[in-house]
């Protein structure tokens, strides 16, 4: 299951974008992280990197 971003918690810092080894995360026009479920490999690096715990794997 791909990573899920909680838009209420995301601060748009971009740490998850930098941590994703397959470039599955980008920032949308509202400066919030968005995960491409087709590219995400479920590694969890973004979950570990997010400073505000806005990303989960379920």
Buried (B, 14 or more C-beta within 10 A) or exposed (E): EEBBBBEEEBEEBEBBBEBBEEEBBBBEEEEBBBBBEEEBEEBEBBBEBBEEEBBBEE
